[in-house]
Amino acid sequence: MAEERDLFPGALELMILQTLKRNTLHGYALAQHIKQTSNDLLQVEEGSLYPALQRMLKAGLVQAEWGISSTNRRVRIYQLTPAGRKHVAREISSFERMLEGITRVLSPLKQRG
């Protein structure tokens, strides 16, 4: 049975933006980067990836241009915009605060002396 690995809302966009902060990539390369970086714990399906990229294009967080992949195919190459850089910095900060709170709630209570 396949293990469920649903992401919280906005997680995919956050990972895409953070990945594009480091490098411009086409969609398939983005999905592969997320998969490899997560040690295969996260698999991004096309049905999630491309709608997320379209939402981010519409919001002005990324921009795209046509290019040629390493396999000589025509692909859209995505790049972070200045607004995308500000957005990802804000979202990561917010995520880190939320993760700290969750970690505190989930960690075992320390014995008090």
N, C-alpha and C positions, 0 to 999 in steps of 0.2 A: 504494500500500500504506500502511495506517495505521501511524503511528509508535507503538511501544510506550512507554507512560509509566507503568509500574507504580510504585507508591509502596512505600516500605519499611513494614514493619508498624508501625502506630501513627501514621503520617504523616497520614492522613485525620482521625483523632480529634484530633490536635494542631492541625491547621488549623481544624477546627470549633470547638474550644475557644477558640483564639486569636481567631477571628472573633466568637464570642459574648461574649468579654471586652469587646469594643468596643460591641456592640449586640445586642439581642434580635432574632431573625429566625425566619421559618418556613423549612422545608426547602428549597423552591425558591430562596428568596432567599439561603440559605447557599451552595447550589451555584453560583449566579450570581456571588456575591461572590468565591468562590475562583477561578472561571474568569476573571473580569475582572481581579482582582488579580494573577493569574499571567500576564497578557497572553495568555490562551487556551492556555497551555501545559498546564494541568491542567483536565480535565473530570471532574466528579464525577457518576457515574451514580446513578440512584435505587436500583438494586440494591446499591450500596455505602453510599450516604448514610443511608438509613433504618435498615438494620441497625446501623450505627455509632451513630446517635442512640439507638436502643433500648438498645444496650449501655451507653451513657453514662447514660441514664435509670435503668437498673437499678443501675448503680454509684453513683448519686447525684451524678454530676458535672454534670448538667444537670437542669432541670425544665421542664415544658411545660404550657401552658394553651391552651385553644381561643380563637381570635380570628378576625377578619375581615381578609382581605388587601386590598390596594389595588384588586384586581379584584373585590371583593365576594364572595370565596369563603371558606368556613369552612376555617381552617388551624390547625395546631398551631404555636404560637410557643414557641421554645426560649430558655431563659435559663440562664446559668452559675450554679451554686450556689457557696457559699463553698468547699466541698471541691473543686469544679471549678477555682476560681481557684488554689488551692494546687497542685493536680495539674498544671495547665498551666505554672505557673512552674517547677516541678521538672522537667517534661519538656523544656521549652525549654532550660533550663540544661544538661541531659544531652545534648540534641541538639546544642547549640552546641559542647560539648566533643568529641563524636563527629565533627562536621563539621570542626573544627580538625585533628583527627588525620587524617582522610581527606584534607583539603587538603594537609597536610604530605607524606603519602605520594604523592599524585598530582602535586605540583608538581615541576618539573625541579630536579635537584640544582644547587646554586650552585657555581660554579667556585671552587676554593680556590687562593689564591695562594702 
